[in-house]
């Protein structure tokens, strides 16, 4: 397991310094409700150590990244959006509106989402 960044909001959530509404976890990942939800289900899934963003993932992180997807599936099931559909989103950098520099996957669902993604 890698280090945490004491200046990172999500690392501080992992350390219990900042409250969150946790909805699941496994050995490598933690899931909690977004404080500014864009849909009825809007959950963030983060690694338990600091990775800046998806562009910084290395081969050493593959087990952790797999755990992020596994936990995303679990929280989608527990929120009841696995049968209707949900979106998984990673934002990387300023132009993608990435507001927290800690790798995080958005699990978004619970209503018909607008737009097409291709």
N, C-alpha and C positions, 0 to 999 in steps of 0.2 A: 504494500500500500504506500502510495506516495505522500508527500507532505501537504499540509494545509497552508493557506496564505492568510495571515492574521488581519489583513486589510480587505479581504473578500467577504461580501455579504453572505454568500452561500456557505463558505467555510465557517463563518460565525454561526449560521443556522445549524450546521452539523455539530458544532461545539456546544450547542445549547445556549449560546449568548443572545441569540435573536429568536423569538418565538416563531413557530410555524405550525400549520395543521398537517401533521404527518398522516399519510394514507397507506404507506407500505415501505418495506425495505428488504434488502437481501445483504449478502456479505459485502458487496461492492457498491451498492447504490441505495439512495434514499429518495422517496417521493413525497411531495407535499402540495397542497392546494396553492395556486397562484393567487396573490393578493389583489390582482386586477384582472379577474377572469374575463375572457373574450367569448365564452360559451358556458353552458351549465356545467360541463366537465372541462376544467382547465387545470391540469396537474403538471408540475415540473418534476422531472426525474433527473437526478444529479449523481455524479460519482462521489464516493466518500473521500476522495482526495482531489486536490486542485489540478485541473487541466484547464487551460485558459479558454479554449474553444475547440470546435470540431477540426479546425485546420491544424491544431497542435497534437492531435492523436497520433501516437506512435505504435509500433508493433507491440511494445510492452503493455499497451492499454487494451489490447483486443479482448481479454477476458472481462475487463470492466465494461467495455462497450457492449458486449453480449449481454451482460447483466442488466445494463440500462434497458435494452429491448425486452428482456424477459420481465423486468419489473413493469415496464409500460404495458405489456400484455396483461399482467396481473391486475393493475389498477383499472385498466379499461374494462376487464371482466367485472371487477367489484363495483364499478360505477355504472355497469349495465350498458355500456356503449359498444361492447365487442360485437353485438349482433346487428346494430344499426350503422356502425361505421364511426371512425375517428381519424383524426389527422395527427401525424407525428412530425414535429418541426424542430430543426436546429437552425439558429441564426448565427452568422459569423460576421463580425465586424460592424462598423458604424452604419454603412449603407443598408445593412439588413436589419437595422434597429436593435442590435444586440446591446442590452442595457446592463447586463451583469457579466463580468469577465470570469465566468466559471462555466465549463461545459454543462449545458442543460438541454433536455429534450422536453418539448411541450407536447402533452397529450390533450387534444382538444376534440370535444364532441358533445353529444347530448341535444343537438338540434341540427337541422339542415344547414350545412356550411355554405357560404357563398363563394362564387368564383370557381374557376377551374385551375388546376395546377399542371395540366398537361397529360 
